[in-house]
């Protein structure tokens, strides 16, 4: 939550209502996704959204 340290709690609560998973992503969750991509050399030219479902194209 380092990048969210200075965000007021009411704003964090509001943002959470827009995330279907109901939680902010933890560094370990992002790291596991990066690991997946590193180990998937056939995946190329994609725009991937790692945001708990907050935005789905």
mmJSON file of the N, C-alpha and C atoms, coordinates in Angstrom:
{"data_MODEL":{"atom_site":{
"group_PDB":["ATOM","ATOM","ATOM","ATOM","ATOM","ATOM","ATOM","ATOM","ATOM","ATOM","ATOM","ATOM","ATOM","ATOM","ATOM","ATOM","ATOM","ATOM","ATOM","ATOM","ATOM","ATOM","ATOM","ATOM","ATOM","ATOM","ATOM","ATOM","ATOM","ATOM","ATOM","ATOM","ATOM","ATOM","ATOM","ATOM","ATOM","ATOM","ATOM","ATOM","ATOM","ATOM","ATOM","ATOM","ATOM","ATOM","ATOM","ATOM","ATOM","ATOM","ATOM","ATOM","ATOM","ATOM","ATOM","ATOM","ATOM","ATOM","ATOM","ATOM","ATOM","ATOM","ATOM","ATOM","ATOM","ATOM","ATOM","ATOM","ATOM","ATOM","ATOM","ATOM","ATOM","ATOM","ATOM","ATOM","ATOM","ATOM","ATOM","ATOM","ATOM","ATOM","ATOM","ATOM","ATOM","ATOM","ATOM","ATOM","ATOM","ATOM","ATOM","ATOM","ATOM","ATOM","ATOM","ATOM","ATOM","ATOM","ATOM","ATOM","ATOM","ATOM","ATOM","ATOM","ATOM","ATOM","ATOM","ATOM","ATOM","ATOM","ATOM","ATOM","ATOM","ATOM","ATOM","ATOM","ATOM","ATOM","ATOM","ATOM","ATOM","ATOM","ATOM","ATOM","ATOM","ATOM","ATOM","ATOM","ATOM","ATOM","ATOM","ATOM","ATOM","ATOM","ATOM","ATOM","ATOM","ATOM","ATOM","ATOM","ATOM","ATOM","ATOM","ATOM","ATOM","ATOM","ATOM","ATOM","ATOM","ATOM","ATOM","ATOM","ATOM","ATOM","ATOM","ATOM","ATOM","ATOM","ATOM","ATOM","ATOM","ATOM","ATOM","ATOM","ATOM","ATOM","ATOM","ATOM","ATOM","ATOM","ATOM"],
"id":[1,2,3,4,5,6,7,8,9,10,11,12,13,14,15,16,17,18,19,20,21,22,23,24,25,26,27,28,29,30,31,32,33,34,35,36,37,38,39,40,41,42,43,44,45,46,47,48,49,50,51,52,53,54,55,56,57,58,59,60,61,62,63,64,65,66,67,68,69,70,71,72,73,74,75,76,77,78,79,80,81,82,83,84,85,86,87,88,89,90,91,92,93,94,95,96,97,98,99,100,101,102,103,104,105,106,107,108,109,110,111,112,113,114,115,116,117,118,119,120,121,122,123,124,125,126,127,128,129,130,131,132,133,134,135,136,137,138,139,140,141,142,143,144,145,146,147,148,149,150,151,152,153,154,155,156,157,158,159,160,161,162,163,164,165,166,167,168,169,170,171],
"type_symbol":["N","C","C","N","C","C","N","C","C","N","C","C","N","C","C","N","C","C","N","C","C","N","C","C","N","C","C","N","C","C","N","C","C","N","C","C","N","C","C","N","C","C","N","C","C","N","C","C","N","C","C","N","C","C","N","C","C","N","C","C","N","C","C","N","C","C","N","C","C","N","C","C","N","C","C","N","C","C","N","C","C","N","C","C","N","C","C","N","C","C","N","C","C","N","C","C","N","C","C","N","C","C","N","C","C","N","C","C","N","C","C","N","C","C","N","C","C","N","C","C","N","C","C","N","C","C","N","C","C","N","C","C","N","C","C","N","C","C","N","C","C","N","C","C","N","C","C","N","C","C","N","C","C","N","C","C","N","C","C","N","C","C","N","C","C","N","C","C","N","C","C"],
"label_atom_id":["N","CA","C","N","CA","C","N","CA","C","N","CA","C","N","CA","C","N","CA","C","N","CA","C","N","CA","C","N","CA","C","N","CA","C","N","CA","C","N","CA","C","N","CA","C","N","CA","C","N","CA","C","N","CA","C","N","CA","C","N","CA","C","N","CA","C","N","CA","C","N","CA","C","N","CA","C","N","CA","C","N","CA","C","N","CA","C","N","CA","C","N","CA","C","N","CA","C","N","CA","C","N","CA","C","N","CA","C","N","CA","C","N","CA","C","N","CA","C","N","CA","C","N","CA","C","N","CA","C","N","CA","C","N","CA","C","N","CA","C","N","CA","C","N","CA","C","N","CA","C","N","CA","C","N","CA","C","N","CA","C","N","CA","C","N","CA","C","N","CA","C","N","CA","C","N","CA","C","N","CA","C","N","CA","C","N","CA","C","N","CA","C","N","CA","C","N","CA","C"],
"label_alt_id":[null,null,null,null,null,null,null,null,null,null,null,null,null,null,null,null,null,null,null,null,null,null,null,null,null,null,null,null,null,null,null,null,null,null,null,null,null,null,null,null,null,null,null,null,null,null,null,null,null,null,null,null,null,null,null,null,null,null,null,null,null,null,null,null,null,null,null,null,null,null,null,null,null,null,null,null,null,null,null,null,null,null,null,null,null,null,null,null,null,null,null,null,null,null,null,null,null,null,null,null,null,null,null,null,null,null,null,null,null,null,null,null,null,null,null,null,null,null,null,null,null,null,null,null,null,null,null,null,null,null,null,null,null,null,null,null,null,null,null,null,null,null,null,null,null,null,null,null,null,null,null,null,null,null,null,null,null,null,null,null,null,null,null,null,null,null,null,null,null,null,null],
"label_comp_id":["UNK","UNK","UNK","UNK","UNK","UNK","UNK","UNK","UNK","UNK","UNK","UNK","UNK","UNK","UNK","UNK","UNK","UNK","UNK","UNK","UNK","UNK","UNK","UNK","UNK","UNK","UNK","UNK","UNK","UNK","UNK","UNK","UNK","UNK","UNK","UNK","UNK","UNK","UNK","UNK","UNK","UNK","UNK","UNK","UNK","UNK","UNK","UNK","UNK","UNK","UNK","UNK","UNK","UNK","UNK","UNK","UNK","UNK","UNK","UNK","UNK","UNK","UNK","UNK","UNK","UNK","UNK","UNK","UNK","UNK","UNK","UNK","UNK","UNK","UNK","UNK","UNK","UNK","UNK","UNK","UNK","UNK","UNK","UNK","UNK","UNK","UNK","UNK","UNK","UNK","UNK","UNK","UNK","UNK","UNK","UNK","UNK","UNK","UNK","UNK","UNK","UNK","UNK","UNK","UNK","UNK","UNK","UNK","UNK","UNK","UNK","UNK","UNK","UNK","UNK","UNK","UNK","UNK","UNK","UNK","UNK","UNK","UNK","UNK","UNK","UNK","UNK","UNK","UNK","UNK","UNK","UNK","UNK","UNK","UNK","UNK","UNK","UNK","UNK","UNK","UNK","UNK","UNK","UNK","UNK","UNK","UNK","UNK","UNK","UNK","UNK","UNK","UNK","UNK","UNK","UNK","UNK","UNK","UNK","UNK","UNK","UNK","UNK","UNK","UNK","UNK","UNK","UNK","UNK","UNK","UNK"],
"label_asym_id":["A","A","A","A","A","A","A","A","A","A","A","A","A","A","A","A","A","A","A","A","A","A","A","A","A","A","A","A","A","A","A","A","A","A","A","A","A","A","A","A","A","A","A","A","A","A","A","A","A","A","A","A","A","A","A","A","A","A","A","A","A","A","A","A","A","A","A","A","A","A","A","A","A","A","A","A","A","A","A","A","A","A","A","A","A","A","A","A","A","A","A","A","A","A","A","A","A","A","A","A","A","A","A","A","A","A","A","A","A","A","A","A","A","A","A","A","A","A","A","A","A","A","A","A","A","A","A","A","A","A","A","A","A","A","A","A","A","A","A","A","A","A","A","A","A","A","A","A","A","A","A","A","A","A","A","A","A","A","A","A","A","A","A","A","A","A","A","A","A","A","A"],
"label_entity_id":["1","1","1","1","1","1","1","1","1","1","1","1","1","1","1","1","1","1","1","1","1","1","1","1","1","1","1","1","1","1","1","1","1","1","1","1","1","1","1","1","1","1","1","1","1","1","1","1","1","1","1","1","1","1","1","1","1","1","1","1","1","1","1","1","1","1","1","1","1","1","1","1","1","1","1","1","1","1","1","1","1","1","1","1","1","1","1","1","1","1","1","1","1","1","1","1","1","1","1","1","1","1","1","1","1","1","1","1","1","1","1","1","1","1","1","1","1","1","1","1","1","1","1","1","1","1","1","1","1","1","1","1","1","1","1","1","1","1","1","1","1","1","1","1","1","1","1","1","1","1","1","1","1","1","1","1","1","1","1","1","1","1","1","1","1","1","1","1","1","1","1"],
"label_seq_id":[1,1,1,2,2,2,3,3,3,4,4,4,5,5,5,6,6,6,7,7,7,8,8,8,9,9,9,10,10,10,11,11,11,12,12,12,13,13,13,14,14,14,15,15,15,16,16,16,17,17,17,18,18,18,19,19,19,20,20,20,21,21,21,22,22,22,23,23,23,24,24,24,25,25,25,26,26,26,27,27,27,28,28,28,29,29,29,30,30,30,31,31,31,32,32,32,33,33,33,34,34,34,35,35,35,36,36,36,37,37,37,38,38,38,39,39,39,40,40,40,41,41,41,42,42,42,43,43,43,44,44,44,45,45,45,46,46,46,47,47,47,48,48,48,49,49,49,50,50,50,51,51,51,52,52,52,53,53,53,54,54,54,55,55,55,56,56,56,57,57,57],
"pdbx_PDB_ins_code":[null,null,null,null,null,null,null,null,null,null,null,null,null,null,null,null,null,null,null,null,null,null,null,null,null,null,null,null,null,null,null,null,null,null,null,null,null,null,null,null,null,null,null,null,null,null,null,null,null,null,null,null,null,null,null,null,null,null,null,null,null,null,null,null,null,null,null,null,null,null,null,null,null,null,null,null,null,null,null,null,null,null,null,null,null,null,null,null,null,null,null,null,null,null,null,null,null,null,null,null,null,null,null,null,null,null,null,null,null,null,null,null,null,null,null,null,null,null,null,null,null,null,null,null,null,null,null,null,null,null,null,null,null,null,null,null,null,null,null,null,null,null,null,null,null,null,null,null,null,null,null,null,null,null,null,null,null,null,null,null,null,null,null,null,null,null,null,null,null,null,null],
"Cartn_x":[0.82,0.0,0.85,2.13,3.019,2.517,2.017,1.568,0.236,-0.403,-1.68,-1.55,-0.334,-0.132,-0.707,-0.643,-1.089,-2.525,-3.22,-4.606,-5.522,-6.401,-7.308,-8.216,-8.511,-9.315,-10.669,-11.393,-12.673,-12.511,-11.423,-11.184,-10.842,-10.043,-9.732,-11.003,-11.888,-13.154,-13.976,-13.989,-14.734,-14.123,-12.81,-12.14,-12.443,-12.424,-12.688,-14.063,-15.022,-16.36,-16.365,-15.305,-15.228,-14.426,-13.895,-13.057,-13.838,-14.258,-15.063,-14.432,-13.11,-12.472,-12.532,-12.864,-13.023,-11.739,-10.619,-9.342,-8.353,-7.413,-6.314,-5.31,-4.634,-3.641,-2.416,-1.933,-0.709,0.484,1.646,2.854,3.055,2.774,2.95,2.011,0.81,-0.128,0.38,0.913,1.458,2.696,3.54,4.759,4.436,3.396,3.053,2.584,1.933,1.506,2.706,3.645,4.874,5.624,5.671,6.325,5.645,4.322,3.585,4.001,4.095,4.47,5.904,6.794,8.187,8.283,7.435,7.465,6.537,6.023,5.118,5.658,6.72,7.352,6.477,5.448,4.589,3.591,3.42,2.529,3.265,2.742,3.38,2.315,2.677,1.831,0.478,0.405,-0.87,-0.872,-2.029,-2.229,-2.985,-2.359,-2.939,-3.296,-4.463,-4.95,-4.97,-4.106,-4.017,-4.564,-5.883,-6.519,-7.705,-7.773,-8.859,-10.228,-10.252,-11.525,-12.07,-11.289,-11.763,-12.092,-11.301,-11.568,-11.456,-12.509,-12.496,-12.94,-12.036,-12.377,-13.462],
"Cartn_y":[-1.204,0.0,1.248,1.132,2.278,3.469,3.245,4.368,4.933,4.261,4.74,5.38,5.476,5.98,7.369,8.235,9.614,9.855,8.814,8.953,8.893,9.881,9.887,8.652,8.153,6.945,7.028,8.16,8.209,7.98,8.477,8.28,6.812,6.186,4.765,3.929,4.255,3.526,3.653,4.842,5.075,4.291,4.306,3.561,2.074,1.547,0.119,-0.295,0.616,0.27,0.034,0.482,0.308,-0.922,-1.653,-2.823,-4.081,-4.863,-6.057,-7.043,-7.147,-8.079,-7.565,-6.283,-5.716,-5.477,-5.466,-5.236,-4.571,-3.853,-3.32,-4.442,-4.407,-5.431,-5.295,-6.411,-6.443,-6.68,-6.274,-6.443,-7.901,-8.83,-10.256,-10.702,-10.127,-10.48,-9.988,-8.793,-8.245,-9.042,-9.373,-10.133,-11.499,-12.152,-13.466,-13.344,-12.241,-12.021,-11.756,-10.968,-10.709,-12.019,-12.863,-14.17,-15.008,-14.98,-15.693,-15.208,-13.899,-13.349,-13.701,-13.669,-14.027,-15.464,-16.317,-17.733,-18.08,-17.064,-17.281,-16.572,-17.082,-16.378,-16.28,-17.078,-17.031,-15.871,-15.272,-14.13,-12.874,-12.241,-11.033,-10.036,-8.761,-7.718,-7.552,-7.762,-7.67,-6.494,-5.91,-4.947,-5.677,-5.817,-6.591,-5.66,-5.844,-4.992,-5.792,-5.428,-6.106,-5.12,-5.19,-4.168,-4.693,-5.983,-6.548,-6.429,-6.145,-5.995,-4.582,-3.627,-2.241,-1.706,-2.089,-1.648,-2.845,-3.118,-4.232,-3.719,-3.816,-3.298,-4.112],
"Cartn_z":[0.0,0.0,0.0,-0.352,-0.324,-1.122,-2.327,-3.139,-2.651,-1.718,-1.192,0.183,0.7,2.058,2.284,1.294,1.465,1.018,0.606,0.154,1.376,1.546,2.701,2.714,3.901,4.046,3.338,3.419,2.695,1.189,0.624,-0.802,-1.086,-0.222,-0.383,-0.337,0.599,0.715,-0.562,-1.141,-2.382,-3.542,-3.639,-4.705,-4.583,-3.366,-3.157,-3.669,-3.652,-4.15,-5.654,-6.346,-7.8,-8.21,-7.24,-7.528,-7.177,-8.176,-7.909,-6.933,-6.921,-5.988,-4.556,-4.377,-3.038,-2.28,-2.995,-2.317,-3.261,-2.676,-3.458,-3.684,-4.802,-5.103,-4.217,-3.743,-2.946,-3.871,-3.417,-4.222,-4.625,-3.732,-4.04,-5.157,-5.22,-6.283,-7.634,-7.658,-8.897,-9.301,-8.331,-8.614,-9.212,-8.724,-9.272,-10.715,-11.045,-12.423,-13.327,-12.831,-13.588,-13.821,-12.798,-12.94,-14.027,-14.044,-15.087,-16.472,-16.64,-17.944,-18.321,-17.342,-17.608,-18.105,-17.565,-17.92,-19.08,-19.775,-20.906,-22.145,-22.737,-23.856,-25.101,-25.202,-26.384,-26.314,-25.154,-24.995,-25.449,-26.505,-27.032,-27.469,-27.453,-28.009,-27.349,-26.066,-25.368,-24.402,-24.198,-23.13,-22.036,-20.897,-19.803,-18.654,-18.105,-17.027,-15.731,-14.817,-13.522,-12.495,-12.273,-11.45,-10.647,-10.436,-9.632,-10.275,-11.569,-12.268,-12.255,-11.739,-11.673,-13.06,-14.04,-15.408,-16.322,-17.06,-18.004,-19.362,-20.363,-21.698,-22.364],
"occupancy":[1.0,1.0,1.0,1.0,1.0,1.0,1.0,1.0,1.0,1.0,1.0,1.0,1.0,1.0,1.0,1.0,1.0,1.0,1.0,1.0,1.0,1.0,1.0,1.0,1.0,1.0,1.0,1.0,1.0,1.0,1.0,1.0,1.0,1.0,1.0,1.0,1.0,1.0,1.0,1.0,1.0,1.0,1.0,1.0,1.0,1.0,1.0,1.0,1.0,1.0,1.0,1.0,1.0,1.0,1.0,1.0,1.0,1.0,1.0,1.0,1.0,1.0,1.0,1.0,1.0,1.0,1.0,1.0,1.0,1.0,1.0,1.0,1.0,1.0,1.0,1.0,1.0,1.0,1.0,1.0,1.0,1.0,1.0,1.0,1.0,1.0,1.0,1.0,1.0,1.0,1.0,1.0,1.0,1.0,1.0,1.0,1.0,1.0,1.0,1.0,1.0,1.0,1.0,1.0,1.0,1.0,1.0,1.0,1.0,1.0,1.0,1.0,1.0,1.0,1.0,1.0,1.0,1.0,1.0,1.0,1.0,1.0,1.0,1.0,1.0,1.0,1.0,1.0,1.0,1.0,1.0,1.0,1.0,1.0,1.0,1.0,1.0,1.0,1.0,1.0,1.0,1.0,1.0,1.0,1.0,1.0,1.0,1.0,1.0,1.0,1.0,1.0,1.0,1.0,1.0,1.0,1.0,1.0,1.0,1.0,1.0,1.0,1.0,1.0,1.0,1.0,1.0,1.0,1.0,1.0,1.0],
"B_iso_or_equiv":[0.0,0.0,0.0,0.0,0.0,0.0,0.0,0.0,0.0,0.0,0.0,0.0,0.0,0.0,0.0,0.0,0.0,0.0,0.0,0.0,0.0,0.0,0.0,0.0,0.0,0.0,0.0,0.0,0.0,0.0,0.0,0.0,0.0,0.0,0.0,0.0,0.0,0.0,0.0,0.0,0.0,0.0,0.0,0.0,0.0,0.0,0.0,0.0,0.0,0.0,0.0,0.0,0.0,0.0,0.0,0.0,0.0,0.0,0.0,0.0,0.0,0.0,0.0,0.0,0.0,0.0,0.0,0.0,0.0,0.0,0.0,0.0,0.0,0.0,0.0,0.0,0.0,0.0,0.0,0.0,0.0,0.0,0.0,0.0,0.0,0.0,0.0,0.0,0.0,0.0,0.0,0.0,0.0,0.0,0.0,0.0,0.0,0.0,0.0,0.0,0.0,0.0,0.0,0.0,0.0,0.0,0.0,0.0,0.0,0.0,0.0,0.0,0.0,0.0,0.0,0.0,0.0,0.0,0.0,0.0,0.0,0.0,0.0,0.0,0.0,0.0,0.0,0.0,0.0,0.0,0.0,0.0,0.0,0.0,0.0,0.0,0.0,0.0,0.0,0.0,0.0,0.0,0.0,0.0,0.0,0.0,0.0,0.0,0.0,0.0,0.0,0.0,0.0,0.0,0.0,0.0,0.0,0.0,0.0,0.0,0.0,0.0,0.0,0.0,0.0,0.0,0.0,0.0,0.0,0.0,0.0],
"pdbx_formal_charge":[null,null,null,null,null,null,null,null,null,null,null,null,null,null,null,null,null,null,null,null,null,null,null,null,null,null,null,null,null,null,null,null,null,null,null,null,null,null,null,null,null,null,null,null,null,null,null,null,null,null,null,null,null,null,null,null,null,null,null,null,null,null,null,null,null,null,null,null,null,null,null,null,null,null,null,null,null,null,null,null,null,null,null,null,null,null,null,null,null,null,null,null,null,null,null,null,null,null,null,null,null,null,null,null,null,null,null,null,null,null,null,null,null,null,null,null,null,null,null,null,null,null,null,null,null,null,null,null,null,null,null,null,null,null,null,null,null,null,null,null,null,null,null,null,null,null,null,null,null,null,null,null,null,null,null,null,null,null,null,null,null,null,null,null,null,null,null,null,null,null,null],
"auth_seq_id":[1,1,1,2,2,2,3,3,3,4,4,4,5,5,5,6,6,6,7,7,7,8,8,8,9,9,9,10,10,10,11,11,11,12,12,12,13,13,13,14,14,14,15,15,15,16,16,16,17,17,17,18,18,18,19,19,19,20,20,20,21,21,21,22,22,22,23,23,23,24,24,24,25,25,25,26,26,26,27,27,27,28,28,28,29,29,29,30,30,30,31,31,31,32,32,32,33,33,33,34,34,34,35,35,35,36,36,36,37,37,37,38,38,38,39,39,39,40,40,40,41,41,41,42,42,42,43,43,43,44,44,44,45,45,45,46,46,46,47,47,47,48,48,48,49,49,49,50,50,50,51,51,51,52,52,52,53,53,53,54,54,54,55,55,55,56,56,56,57,57,57],
"auth_comp_id":["UNK","UNK","UNK","UNK","UNK","UNK","UNK","UNK","UNK","UNK","UNK","UNK","UNK","UNK","UNK","UNK","UNK","UNK","UNK","UNK","UNK","UNK","UNK","UNK","UNK","UNK","UNK","UNK","UNK","UNK","UNK","UNK","UNK","UNK","UNK","UNK","UNK","UNK","UNK","UNK","UNK","UNK","UNK","UNK","UNK","UNK","UNK","UNK","UNK","UNK","UNK","UNK","UNK","UNK","UNK","UNK","UNK","UNK","UNK","UNK","UNK","UNK","UNK","UNK","UNK","UNK","UNK","UNK","UNK","UNK","UNK","UNK","UNK","UNK","UNK","UNK","UNK","UNK","UNK","UNK","UNK","UNK","UNK","UNK","UNK","UNK","UNK","UNK","UNK","UNK","UNK","UNK","UNK","UNK","UNK","UNK","UNK","UNK","UNK","UNK","UNK","UNK","UNK","UNK","UNK","UNK","UNK","UNK","UNK","UNK","UNK","UNK","UNK","UNK","UNK","UNK","UNK","UNK","UNK","UNK","UNK","UNK","UNK","UNK","UNK","UNK","UNK","UNK","UNK","UNK","UNK","UNK","UNK","UNK","UNK","UNK","UNK","UNK","UNK","UNK","UNK","UNK","UNK","UNK","UNK","UNK","UNK","UNK","UNK","UNK","UNK","UNK","UNK","UNK","UNK","UNK","UNK","UNK","UNK","UNK","UNK","UNK","UNK","UNK","UNK","UNK","UNK","UNK","UNK","UNK","UNK"],
"auth_asym_id":["A","A","A","A","A","A","A","A","A","A","A","A","A","A","A","A","A","A","A","A","A","A","A","A","A","A","A","A","A","A","A","A","A","A","A","A","A","A","A","A","A","A","A","A","A","A","A","A","A","A","A","A","A","A","A","A","A","A","A","A","A","A","A","A","A","A","A","A","A","A","A","A","A","A","A","A","A","A","A","A","A","A","A","A","A","A","A","A","A","A","A","A","A","A","A","A","A","A","A","A","A","A","A","A","A","A","A","A","A","A","A","A","A","A","A","A","A","A","A","A","A","A","A","A","A","A","A","A","A","A","A","A","A","A","A","A","A","A","A","A","A","A","A","A","A","A","A","A","A","A","A","A","A","A","A","A","A","A","A","A","A","A","A","A","A","A","A","A","A","A","A"],
"auth_atom_id":["N","CA","C","N","CA","C","N","CA","C","N","CA","C","N","CA","C","N","CA","C","N","CA","C","N","CA","C","N","CA","C","N","CA","C","N","CA","C","N","CA","C","N","CA","C","N","CA","C","N","CA","C","N","CA","C","N","CA","C","N","CA","C","N","CA","C","N","CA","C","N","CA","C","N","CA","C","N","CA","C","N","CA","C","N","CA","C","N","CA","C","N","CA","C","N","CA","C","N","CA","C","N","CA","C","N","CA","C","N","CA","C","N","CA","C","N","CA","C","N","CA","C","N","CA","C","N","CA","C","N","CA","C","N","CA","C","N","CA","C","N","CA","C","N","CA","C","N","CA","C","N","CA","C","N","CA","C","N","CA","C","N","CA","C","N","CA","C","N","CA","C","N","CA","C","N","CA","C","N","CA","C","N","CA","C","N","CA","C","N","CA","C","N","CA","C","N","CA","C"],
"pdbx_PDB_model_num":[1,1,1,1,1,1,1,1,1,1,1,1,1,1,1,1,1,1,1,1,1,1,1,1,1,1,1,1,1,1,1,1,1,1,1,1,1,1,1,1,1,1,1,1,1,1,1,1,1,1,1,1,1,1,1,1,1,1,1,1,1,1,1,1,1,1,1,1,1,1,1,1,1,1,1,1,1,1,1,1,1,1,1,1,1,1,1,1,1,1,1,1,1,1,1,1,1,1,1,1,1,1,1,1,1,1,1,1,1,1,1,1,1,1,1,1,1,1,1,1,1,1,1,1,1,1,1,1,1,1,1,1,1,1,1,1,1,1,1,1,1,1,1,1,1,1,1,1,1,1,1,1,1,1,1,1,1,1,1,1,1,1,1,1,1,1,1,1,1,1,1]
}}}
